[in-house]
């Protein structure tokens, strides 16, 4: 799984979004890579790449810029956790990077919401 973090180097902000928080993206990439190495070494299941894709989308769309943005993201994720849909900007961002169709993305991303919410608390 070496090079997983490097695979995210091509992510770019969509039009109108603030520039990505490069230090935050680097920390996420390092954490995902380290997690994959540790899990593989310990024989555990490997972290879902969709979790990393969702995290990066949230960072690149500016949801980590300040406390107000994080509160907005938590609200979006709570709606998803309650059975609602993802916001269009997040879905489109992940879709543009993964090539998955929207219905597949909803199914693949939904299980990633509880751990993402937990990581934000």
N, C-alpha and C positions, 0 to 999 in steps of 0.2 A: 504493500500500500504506500510505499514511498512515492512521493511526488503528488499525493492527493492535494495538498495545499497548493502546489504549483498549478494545478488544474483550474484554480479559481482566479489566476492572475489576469485572465481575459475579461473579467466582469467589468462593466462600465455602467455609469449612471445613465438612466433614461433621460430624455430631454426634460428640462425643467426641474430635475431633482438636484439637490445640493451635491457638491463633489463628495465622493465617498470618503469616509474617515479611514484613511490608509493605516494608521496605527491600530485601529480597532480591527480592520480586516486582517492585518498581519497577525494579531493576537488570536483571532478566531482560526485562521489557517494553522497556526502553530499548535493550538489546543486540539483541533481536529486531528492533525497529523500525529501528535503525541498520543492522543486517545486511541487512534487506530493501531499504533505500534504497541502500546501497552495491552490493549485487548487481544491483539493477535498473539502476542508473547504469552499471555496468561490463558489462552485458549477460550476466551470469551467471544460472544458474538460482537461483530464490528458495528460501530455506530452507523446509523442509516445516513447515507450521503444526502438524503433529502433534508435532514435536520440541518446539516451544514449549509445547504442551498437556501433554506428558509432563513437561517441566521444571517447569511450574507446579503440576501435580498433586503432584509430589514435594515441592515447597516447601510447598504448602498442607496436605499431609498430615503435615508436621513432620519430613520426612527430612533437613532441613538444620539442625535445631536445635543439634545437637552432633556431635562426632566419632563417638560410638557410633551415632547415628541414621544418619549417612552410611555407616558400615560396614555397617549392616543393609541400606541401599538398594543398596550395591555388591553385596552377597550376592544380593539379589533379582535385580538386573540380570544378574549372572553366570549365574544359573540360567536366565534367559530367553535369554541369549546361547548357552547350551549346548543350547537346544531346549525348555526348560521353559516354563511359562505365567507370565504376570504375576500378581502378588499381586492378590487380589480388591479390596482398597482402592484401588489405583492404577487398575485397570480400571474400577471403578464410578465413580470420580471423573471420569475422562476421558469415560466414557460419559454421565454426567449433563450434562456441558458440551457435548459434541459431538453427541449424539443417535445416534451410530453403534451398531450392534449389536456384541455381544461378539466374534463371529468376525471381523468387519471390523476391529475395533479391534486384535485380536491381530496381524493382517496389517499394519495401518498403523503400529502402534507398534514392532513388532519391529525394523525397519530403523533406528529411532531409538536403539536401545540402545547400539551401539558408539560413536557420537559422544557420547552422554551419559556413558558410562563414561570416555571419553577426557577429557571436560571436567572430570571429577571427580578426575583424577590429577594 
